[in-house]
Amino acid sequence: MKKHLKWLMELTAIPTAAGEETRVIDWIERWVHSQNGITLKRDKFGNLLLQQTRKSTKKPIYITAHLDHPAFVVRKQIDDQHLEMEFRGGVNDAYFVGAKIEVFDNENNGYKGTIQSLEPKAKPFKRVIVKLNKGVAGILLKGDIARWNFPAPVVKNGLLHAPACDDLAGVAAAISALETIKKLPGLGHVGVLLTRAEEIGFVGAIAAAKNRTVPKTSRLLCLETSRSFSESPIGGGPILRVGDKTSVFGPELTNASANIMNTQKKFQWQRKLMPGGTCESTAFCEYGYLSTCLCLALGNYHNMKDIDGVVQKNKPAKVAPEIISVNDFHGLVKMLTIICRDLDKQRKATLRKGLETRLKRYASLLS
């Protein structure tokens, strides 16, 4: 668990943006290099496929997560102290002007600044003008990225406060589960799919689904960090997400996962819809994959503090680190391991069998 927490804190500290996920990809490449029995491939869209070297004849299971987080990308340097940047991701307009950000060059040097103005209707993404604290003529280039100016990840009272839990906490859970699963017998069919550009409409997942980066017979366990509500509290355990604001996920895989977890009598977990956004499982289901979602309840979704209060105009718009429960994270790693371990086991009872038993018992009442 200490090792998994270390990976979580390292990953959630990394700057990343849709289409500019290089820093996270570099971390994953180093991680794979340190592991025995895991290989790394890229599809033609840059999505990452982590697979085990041991063979299996079972239908594949892929744990999926995305590599990006809402962030800024440099369009041009106007002068030595001003940048034009676009924002790739979903954050309400009220949070921008006056907010502090940090820009990173290709050597990971940081340059702090303040957002001076917002063009919310610019296409394809809203644009900002940023004034840097110090002049940096010719150093920052098109494609360099920036994020809100936050401290390094820290754990307080069992909660992780980090620049980007969505979805780098999902990435950390995916590789932690794979590192555990590769040691268990009979699970060589379990791998990890890490997608790009989710925050601009899960285009990496769409490309992977449409072009069959993984076989159509695969079972997909999509990971997310999803906005917490009162009925889906942080610290209430990892969540089996049955759907999002757009769709409900594959009932066969969702119900099978629920049935497996229902046998874990002392395991704390939740089963919720989580309507705060749309996740990649919706895309995979639409393209015919058997897919469901597991997630962590998230505070300060997309770094927006007091979202409801800001929308209702009775709270000031301030950005803040995202928050998840460390226990929920460790629970998600364990939950993934349990589901992957038991998904292909013969289960004693099925919903169909129970329904038909009930019909047989009471059929005389229908005559």
C-alpha positions in Angstrom: 0.0 0.0 0.0 2.9 2.4 0.7 4.2 1.7 -2.8 0.8 2.3 -4.4 0.4 5.5 -2.4 3.8 6.7 -3.6 2.7 6.1 -7.2 -0.5 7.9 -6.6 1.2 11.0 -5.2 3.8 11.1 -8.0 1.3 10.8 -10.8 -1.2 13.3 -9.4 1.6 15.9 -9.3 2.4 15.7 -13.0 1.3 18.5 -15.4 -0.8 17.1 -18.2 -3.3 18.3 -20.8 -5.5 16.8 -23.5 -3.2 16.1 -26.4 -0.1 17.0 -24.3 0.2 14.0 -22.0 3.9 13.4 -22.6 5.0 13.8 -19.0 2.6 11.1 -17.7 3.5 8.8 -20.6 7.2 9.2 -19.7 6.4 8.2 -16.1 4.4 5.1 -17.3 7.2 4.1 -19.6 9.7 4.2 -16.7 7.3 2.3 -14.5 6.9 -0.5 -17.1 10.6 -0.7 -17.5 10.9 -1.3 -13.8 8.3 -4.2 -13.9 8.8 -7.8 -14.8 6.2 -9.5 -17.0 4.5 -6.3 -18.4 4.9 -4.9 -21.9 3.9 -1.5 -23.3 2.6 -0.7 -26.8 1.1 2.4 -28.3 -1.8 2.4 -30.8 -1.6 4.8 -33.7 -3.4 7.5 -31.6 -0.9 7.4 -28.8 -3.1 5.5 -26.4 -1.1 3.1 -24.2 -1.7 -0.6 -23.9 -0.1 -2.5 -21.0 -0.2 -6.2 -21.3 1.2 -9.2 -19.4 3.8 -11.4 -21.1 2.2 -14.6 -19.8 -0.3 -16.3 -22.1 -4.0 -16.7 -21.5 -6.9 -18.1 -23.6 -9.5 -16.2 -21.6 -11.4 -13.2 -23.0 -9.3 -10.1 -22.2 -10.1 -7.8 -19.3 -8.8 -4.2 -19.6 -8.7 -1.7 -16.8 -8.9 1.7 -18.5 -8.1 5.3 -17.3 -7.2 8.5 -19.1 -3.9 10.4 -19.0 -5.1 14.0 -19.2 -6.6 16.7 -16.9 -8.2 20.1 -17.7 -5.3 22.4 -18.4 -3.9 25.3 -20.5 -1.8 25.0 -23.7 0.3 27.8 -25.0 -0.8 29.2 -28.4 1.8 31.9 -28.7 4.0 34.2 -26.7 2.8 37.8 -27.2 5.8 39.5 -25.6 8.3 38.6 -22.9 5.6 38.7 -20.2 2.4 37.8 -21.9 1.1 34.5 -23.3 -2.0 33.6 -25.2 -3.3 30.2 -24.1 -6.2 27.9 -24.7 -8.0 25.9 -22.1 -8.7 22.2 -22.9 -11.3 20.9 -20.5 -14.5 21.8 -18.6 -14.2 24.6 -16.1 -16.8 27.3 -15.5 -15.9 30.8 -16.9 -16.1 32.4 -13.4 -12.9 30.6 -12.3 -10.5 32.1 -14.8 -9.8 35.9 -14.6 -7.5 36.7 -11.7 -6.5 33.1 -11.0 -2.9 32.1 -10.6 -1.3 29.6 -12.9 2.0 27.9 -13.5 3.4 27.3 -17.0 5.9 24.5 -17.7 8.5 24.5 -20.5 9.8 21.4 -22.1 12.5 21.0 -19.4 9.8 21.2 -16.7 10.9 24.6 -15.4 7.9 26.5 -14.0 6.9 30.1 -14.6 4.1 31.6 -12.6 1.5 34.1 -13.8 -2.0 35.5 -13.5 -4.9 35.3 -16.0 -5.7 38.8 -17.2 -8.6 38.1 -19.6 -10.9 35.3 -20.9 -12.4 34.8 -24.4 -15.0 32.1 -23.5 -16.5 31.6 -26.9 -13.2 31.1 -28.8 -13.0 28.0 -30.9 -12.1 25.2 -30.6 -11.3 26.1 -26.9 -11.8 29.1 -24.7 -8.7 31.4 -24.6 -6.9 33.4 -22.0 -4.2 36.1 -21.8 -1.7 35.4 -19.0 0.7 37.9 -17.5 3.8 36.2 -16.2 5.4 37.4 -13.0 8.8 37.8 -14.8 9.8 38.2 -18.4 10.8 35.0 -20.3 11.4 36.1 -23.9 11.6 33.2 -26.3 11.6 30.5 -23.7 7.9 29.3 -23.7 6.8 27.7 -27.0 3.6 26.7 -28.6 2.4 23.4 -27.0 3.9 24.1 -23.6 1.3 23.6 -20.9 0.1 25.3 -17.7 -2.2 24.5 -14.8 -3.6 26.3 -11.8 -0.8 27.2 -9.3 -1.1 24.5 -6.6 1.4 23.0 -4.1 2.6 19.4 -4.4 0.2 16.6 -3.4 -0.3 16.2 0.3 -2.3 13.8 2.5 -4.3 15.5 5.3 -6.6 13.5 7.6 -6.8 10.6 5.2 -7.6 12.8 2.2 -5.3 13.4 -0.8 -5.2 17.0 -2.0 -3.5 17.1 -5.4 -3.4 19.2 -8.6 -4.9 16.4 -10.8 -6.8 13.4 -9.3 -9.0 13.3 -12.4 -7.9 10.9 -13.8 -4.3 10.4 -12.7 -5.6 8.8 -9.5 -7.4 6.4 -11.9 -4.1 5.8 -13.7 -2.4 5.0 -10.4 -5.2 2.6 -9.4 -4.9 0.8 -12.8 -1.2 0.2 -12.6 -1.4 -0.7 -8.9 -4.1 -3.3 -9.6 -2.1 -4.7 -12.6 1.1 -4.9 -10.4 -1.0 -7.0 -7.9 -2.8 -9.0 -10.5 0.3 -10.1 -12.4 1.3 -12.1 -9.3 -1.9 -14.1 -9.1 -2.4 -17.4 -11.0 -4.7 -17.6 -14.0 -5.0 -13.8 -14.6 -2.7 -13.3 -17.6 -5.6 -12.0 -19.6 -5.8 -8.7 -17.6 -4.2 -5.6 -19.0 -4.5 -1.8 -18.8 -5.6 0.7 -21.5 -4.6 4.3 -20.9 -6.3 6.8 -23.2 -5.5 10.4 -24.3 -7.6 13.5 -24.6 -10.6 12.5 -22.5 -11.2 16.0 -21.2 -12.2 17.3 -24.6 -14.8 14.6 -25.3 -12.9 11.3 -24.7 -11.5 11.3 -28.2 -8.7 8.9 -27.4 -11.3 6.4 -26.2 -13.5 6.9 -29.3 -10.5 6.3 -31.5 -9.5 3.2 -29.6 -13.1 1.8 -29.7 -13.7 2.6 -33.4 -10.4 1.1 -34.5 -10.3 -1.8 -32.1 -7.2 -1.1 -30.1 -8.3 -3.9 -27.9 -10.3 -6.9 -29.1 -14.1 -6.6 -29.4 -14.3 -9.6 -27.0 -12.7 -7.5 -24.2 -14.4 -6.7 -20.9 -13.6 -3.0 -20.0 -13.4 -1.7 -16.4 -13.2 2.0 -16.9 -11.8 4.1 -14.1 -12.8 7.6 -13.2 -12.8 10.2 -10.4 -16.3 11.5 -10.4 -17.8 14.5 -8.7 -19.0 13.6 -5.2 -22.6 14.3 -4.1 -24.2 13.8 -0.7 -25.4 10.3 -1.7 -21.9 9.4 -3.0 -19.6 10.6 -0.2 -15.8 10.8 -0.2 -14.6 8.1 2.1 -17.7 5.9 1.5 -15.6 3.4 -0.4 -14.8 2.9 -4.1 -17.9 3.2 -6.4 -19.3 0.8 -9.0 -20.7 3.4 -11.4 -23.8 2.1 -13.1 -24.0 5.1 -15.4 -23.4 8.8 -16.0 -25.3 11.8 -17.1 -25.5 10.5 -20.7 -26.1 6.7 -20.4 -26.2 3.6 -18.3 -23.4 1.1 -18.8 -23.4 -2.5 -19.8 -25.8 -4.4 -17.4 -24.1 -7.7 -17.9 -20.7 -6.6 -16.7 -22.1 -4.1 -14.2 -24.3 -6.7 -12.6 -21.6 -9.3 -12.6 -19.3 -6.9 -10.8 -22.0 -6.1 -8.2 -22.7 -9.8 -7.6 -19.0 -10.4 -7.0 -18.7 -7.5 -4.6 -21.8 -8.5 -2.7 -19.9 -11.6 -1.6 -17.3 -9.4 0.1 -19.2 -9.0 3.3 -16.7 -6.7 5.1 -15.7 -4.7 2.1 -16.9 -1.0 2.0 -18.0 0.0 -1.5 -20.8 1.9 -3.2 -23.1 1.4 -6.2 -24.1 4.7 -7.7 -25.2 6.4 -11.0 -22.7 9.4 -10.6 -24.4 11.9 -13.0 -21.8 14.7 -12.6 -20.3 14.0 -16.0 -19.9 11.6 -18.9 -17.2 8.9 -18.8 -15.4 6.8 -21.4 -17.6 3.7 -20.6 -20.4 5.5 -22.5 -18.2 5.7 -25.6 -17.1 2.0 -25.3 -20.6 0.8 -24.8 -21.8 2.8 -27.8 -19.2 1.0 -30.0 -20.3 -2.4 -28.8 -17.9 -3.2 -26.0 -18.9 -4.8 -22.8 -18.0 -2.0 -20.4 -18.7 -0.6 -16.9 -17.1 1.9 -14.7 -15.5 2.0 -11.2 -14.7 5.4 -9.7 -13.6 7.5 -6.8 -15.7 10.2 -5.3 -14.0 13.5 -6.0 -14.0 16.8 -4.2 -13.3 20.1 -6.0 -14.2 18.5 -9.3 -11.9 19.9 -12.1 -10.3 22.1 -9.4 -13.6 24.1 -9.0 -14.2 24.9 -5.3 -17.8 25.4 -4.2 -19.3 24.7 -7.6 -22.9 24.9 -6.6 -22.4 28.1 -4.6 -20.6 29.7 -7.6 -23.3 28.7 -10.0 -25.9 30.2 -7.6 -23.7 33.3 -7.2 -23.4 33.2 -3.5 -19.8 31.9 -3.3 -16.7 33.4 -4.9 -15.1 31.4 -7.7 -11.8 30.0 -6.5 -9.7 27.1 -7.8 -8.4 24.4 -5.4 -6.6 21.1 -5.4 -8.8 18.1 -6.1 -9.6 15.7 -3.2 -10.0 12.0 -2.9 -9.9 9.6 0.1 -6.7 7.5 0.3 -8.7 4.6 1.8 -11.1 4.8 -1.2 -8.1 4.6 -3.5 -6.7 1.5 -1.8 -10.2 0.1 -1.8 -10.4 0.6 -5.6 -7.2 -1.3 -6.2 -8.5 -4.2 -4.1 -11.9 -4.0 -5.8 -10.3 -4.2 -9.2 -8.3 -7.2 -8.1 -11.3 -9.0 -6.7 -13.5 -8.4 -9.8 -10.7 -9.5 -12.2 -10.0 -12.6 -10.1 -13.6 -13.7 -9.9 -15.3 -12.5 -13.1 -14.8 -15.8 -15.0 -15.6 -18.0 -12.0 -18.8 -20.0 -12.0 -21.4 -18.3 -9.7 -24.0 -20.3 -7.9 -27.0 -18.2 -8.6 -27.9 -15.9 -11.4 -30.7 -13.3 -11.8 -32.3 -15.4 -14.5 -32.4 -18.5 -12.3 -33.9 -16.5 -9.5 -36.6 -15.0 -11.7 -37.6 -18.4 -13.2 -37.7 -20.0 -9.8 -40.1 -17.3 -8.7 -42.3 -17.9 -11.8 -42.4 -21.6 -11.2 -43.5 -21.0 -7.6 -46.3 -18.6 -8.4 -47.3 -19.5 -12.0 -50.6 -21.0 -10.8 -51.7 -17.5 -9.8 -51.6 -16.5 -13.5 -54.0 -19.2 -14.7 
